[in-house]
C-alpha cells in the first residue's frame, strides 16, 4: 500500500475513478506476499501488483468492473504453471477484495504517502462490504463507532509492529480484513569506506533499504525523504558535508540521527548547527558518538553497535540486557511486543 499511495493520490486528485484490490486469504502459492495491493486508474494506469503477478489477467478484469459493480469479494485460481512462470513455488487460490479506492479514507492515503504505520480494517460481509476504517499508533478512532466495532485482537495485530494481513472478526461478529502496515526502515549512510560497506551489509541483513551518499546534495535530498522509522548515519567529518546533512535531518522527521567521530568532532558539529540557528535541544537529538558501548573495534562490530542503537531508538527500548528486565521475554508474548516507534504518530491537520 505504501508503494501505490502516491499514484492513487494523484489519480484521485485528477478526478479519476480508481479501483483497488487486496488479498484477503491465500491457500498455496508458496511465498506470495499477502500484503501486496494493486490499483488501476480510470485511464488504465496500474500501480502495484498482487500474487507476484501470477493472476494479472483475472485481477485486471475485476478492477475494470469495480466502477459499475462496487466492492466485492472474488476468488482467483493460479495453476502450477502460472505460479512457476511468476517465480512462485506452487499454484493455489486466493480470495481478494476489490473496491473503489475512495472507500479507503483520504486521511489514510495521506498517512500511507507519508510512510506512517497504519492499520486498515475493512468489512468483508453485510451491506457495509468494503467499508474501510483505520487507526495509527496515536489515532484509535476515525468515527463514532470506531472503538466499539474493533476488538482488542485487531489492535494487537497492529501492535506486533510487523506488516501482516489477517481476516478476523469485529466485536459485532462481522468478518473484517486487518491490514497492519509498517514501512520498511530506510538507512542513509553519509560517507564511504569500510564502515559504510559494513553498515550496508548489516542493514541489508535486517531487510532495511540502504543508501550510501558521498555528495552533500545527494545526502541532503536523501534525508529529507526520511520519516520516524528511518535512520541516517553520518560518517563524513567534513563540515561542508556533515553539517548540511545533519541540519536537514534534524529539521525533518528522521527518527535516528547519528554521527561518527570523537567528542571534539561532536562539539564542532553542534557549534556549526548553532551558528545556523539550530537550537541546542534540537541538535541534542544527534546520537554522537554513534552506537552502543559494546566494545566494538572492527568496521563490522562498529556497524553492529550503530544499528543496534538505531533499532533501540526505533522501538523505544533502552537496550538493556534482557536478564536485567523482569517478566516474560516478550511481555505477554506475541500479543504485546515493544512499540515500533518511540514517538507517537503526529496528528493529522
ZICOR-V630522 format. One record per residue. N is the residue number from 1. RES is the residue in one small letter. OMEGA is omega in degrees with one decimal (* if undefined). Layout:
BEGIN
N & RES & OMEGA
N & RES & OMEGA
END
This chain:
BEGIN
1 & x & 177.8
2 & x & -174.0
3 & x & 179.9
4 & x & -171.2
5 & x & -178.9
6 & x & 179.2
7 & x & 179.7
8 & x & 178.8
9 & x & -179.3
10 & x & -179.5
11 & x & 179.0
12 & x & 178.2
13 & x & 177.8
14 & x & 179.1
15 & x & -179.1
16 & x & 168.3
17 & x & -178.2
18 & x & 178.5
19 & x & -176.3
20 & x & 175.7
21 & x & 178.0
22 & x & 179.8
23 & x & 173.9
24 & x & -178.8
25 & x & -179.0
26 & x & 171.9
27 & x & -175.2
28 & x & 176.4
29 & x & 173.6
30 & x & -171.2
31 & x & -177.7
32 & x & -176.4
33 & x & 179.6
34 & x & -177.7
35 & x & 177.6
36 & x & 177.1
37 & x & 178.0
38 & x & 178.6
39 & x & 179.7
40 & x & 178.9
41 & x & 176.6
42 & x & 178.9
43 & x & 177.2
44 & x & 176.1
45 & x & -177.3
46 & x & 175.3
47 & x & 178.5
48 & x & 179.3
49 & x & 176.5
50 & x & 173.3
51 & x & 179.7
52 & x & 176.5
53 & x & -178.9
54 & x & -178.4
55 & x & -173.7
56 & x & -176.4
57 & x & 179.3
58 & x & -179.4
59 & x & -179.6
60 & x & 179.5
61 & x & 179.2
62 & x & 179.8
63 & x & 180.0
64 & x & -175.4
65 & x & -172.1
66 & x & -174.4
67 & x & -178.5
68 & x & -171.9
69 & x & -177.1
70 & x & -175.6
71 & x & 176.7
72 & x & 171.3
73 & x & 178.7
74 & x & 176.0
75 & x & 173.9
76 & x & 179.7
77 & x & -180.0
78 & x & 179.3
79 & x & 177.7
80 & x & -179.3
81 & x & 177.2
82 & x & -179.9
83 & x & 180.0
84 & x & 179.3
85 & x & -179.5
86 & x & 179.3
87 & x & 177.9
88 & x & -176.4
89 & x & -175.3
90 & x & 177.0
91 & x & -179.8
92 & x & 179.1
93 & x & 179.8
94 & x & 171.1
95 & x & -178.9
96 & x & 165.5
97 & x & -179.7
98 & x & -172.3
99 & x & 171.1
100 & x & -179.1
101 & x & 179.9
102 & x & 176.9
103 & x & 167.8
104 & x & -173.5
105 & x & -179.8
106 & x & 179.5
107 & x & 178.4
108 & x & 176.5
109 & x & 178.3
110 & x & 178.5
111 & x & 177.7
112 & x & 178.3
113 & x & 179.9
114 & x & 179.5
115 & x & 174.9
116 & x & 173.5
117 & x & -176.7
118 & x & 176.2
119 & x & 177.3
120 & x & 178.5
121 & x & -172.4
122 & x & 176.8
123 & x & -177.5
124 & x & 178.3
125 & x & 177.7
126 & x & -177.9
127 & x & -179.7
128 & x & 179.6
129 & x & 178.9
130 & x & 179.1
131 & x & -174.8
132 & x & 173.2
133 & x & -172.9
134 & x & 166.0
135 & x & 179.2
136 & x & 177.4
137 & x & -176.2
138 & x & -175.4
139 & x & -176.9
140 & x & 177.7
141 & x & 174.3
142 & x & 177.2
143 & x & -174.1
144 & x & -178.0
145 & x & -170.4
146 & x & -174.8
147 & x & -177.6
148 & x & -174.4
149 & x & -172.4
150 & x & -174.5
151 & x & 174.3
152 & x & 178.9
153 & x & -179.6
154 & x & -179.8
155 & x & 178.4
156 & x & 176.5
157 & x & 178.4
158 & x & -176.7
159 & x & 177.6
160 & x & 176.5
161 & x & -179.9
162 & x & 177.6
163 & x & 179.2
164 & x & 176.1
165 & x & 179.5
166 & x & 172.4
167 & x & -178.8
168 & x & -179.2
169 & x & 173.9
170 & x & -179.4
171 & x & 178.1
172 & x & 177.5
173 & x & 179.6
174 & x & 178.3
175 & x & 178.0
176 & x & 173.1
177 & x & 178.2
178 & x & 173.4
179 & x & 174.6
180 & x & -170.4
181 & x & 179.4
182 & x & -177.5
183 & x & 175.2
184 & x & 179.8
185 & x & 176.4
186 & x & 179.2
187 & x & 175.2
188 & x & 178.8
189 & x & -179.2
190 & x & -178.0
191 & x & -178.8
192 & x & 179.7
193 & x & -175.0
194 & x & -179.9
195 & x & 176.9
196 & x & 179.1
197 & x & 178.9
198 & x & 176.9
199 & x & 178.8
200 & x & -179.7
201 & x & -177.7
202 & x & 177.1
203 & x & 177.4
204 & x & 177.1
205 & x & 178.7
206 & x & -176.4
207 & x & 172.6
208 & x & 174.4
209 & x & -173.0
210 & x & 176.3
211 & x & 177.7
212 & x & -179.7
213 & x & 176.6
214 & x & 179.2
215 & x & -175.6
216 & x & -178.7
217 & x & 178.5
218 & x & -179.5
219 & x & 179.2
220 & x & 179.3
221 & x & -177.9
222 & x & -175.1
223 & x & 178.4
224 & x & 178.6
225 & x & -174.8
226 & x & 178.9
227 & x & -170.4
228 & x & -179.9
229 & x & -174.4
230 & x & -176.2
231 & x & 170.6
232 & x & 177.5
233 & x & -177.6
234 & x & 177.4
235 & x & -177.2
236 & x & 175.5
237 & x & 179.3
238 & x & -177.0
239 & x & 179.0
240 & x & 179.0
241 & x & -174.3
242 & x & -179.9
243 & x & -179.6
244 & x & -179.9
245 & x & 178.1
246 & x & 178.9
247 & x & 179.4
248 & x & -179.5
249 & x & -177.1
250 & x & 178.8
251 & x & 177.4
252 & x & -175.3
253 & x & -177.4
254 & x & -176.2
255 & x & -177.6
256 & x & 179.6
257 & x & -174.7
258 & x & 178.1
259 & x & 175.8
260 & x & 174.3
261 & x & -179.4
262 & x & 177.7
263 & x & 175.5
264 & x & 177.2
265 & x & 178.9
266 & x & 179.6
267 & x & 178.8
268 & x & 177.9
269 & x & 178.7
270 & x & 177.2
271 & x & 178.0
272 & x & -179.5
273 & x & 179.6
274 & x & -179.7
275 & x & -179.0
276 & x & 170.7
277 & x & 177.7
278 & x & -178.7
279 & x & -178.2
280 & x & -178.8
281 & x & 175.6
282 & x & 178.4
283 & x & -179.9
284 & x & 176.5
285 & x & 179.6
286 & x & 176.0
287 & x & -178.4
288 & x & -2.7
289 & x & -174.8
290 & x & 170.4
291 & x & 175.1
292 & x & -179.3
293 & x & 179.2
294 & x & 178.6
295 & x & -177.4
296 & x & 177.9
297 & x & -177.3
298 & x & 176.3
299 & x & -179.6
300 & x & 178.9
301 & x & 178.8
302 & x & 176.5
303 & x & 177.5
304 & x & 178.5
305 & x & -176.6
306 & x & -176.7
307 & x & 171.8
308 & x & 177.0
309 & x & 179.1
310 & x & 179.1
311 & x & 178.8
312 & x & 177.6
313 & x & -178.6
314 & x & -176.7
315 & x & 178.4
316 & x & 179.0
317 & x & -175.3
318 & x & 173.3
319 & x & 174.7
320 & x & 171.4
321 & x & -178.7
322 & x & -177.5
323 & x & 179.2
324 & x & 179.4
325 & x & -178.5
326 & x & 176.6
327 & x & -179.5
328 & x & -178.8
329 & x & -178.9
330 & x & -179.2
331 & x & 177.3
332 & x & -179.7
333 & x & -176.4
334 & x & -176.9
335 & x & -177.4
336 & x & 176.6
337 & x & 174.6
338 & x & 176.6
339 & x & -176.7
340 & x & 175.3
341 & x & -179.5
342 & x & -174.9
343 & x & -180.0
344 & x & 177.2
345 & x & 177.9
346 & x & 177.9
347 & x & 176.7
348 & x & 177.5
349 & x & *
END
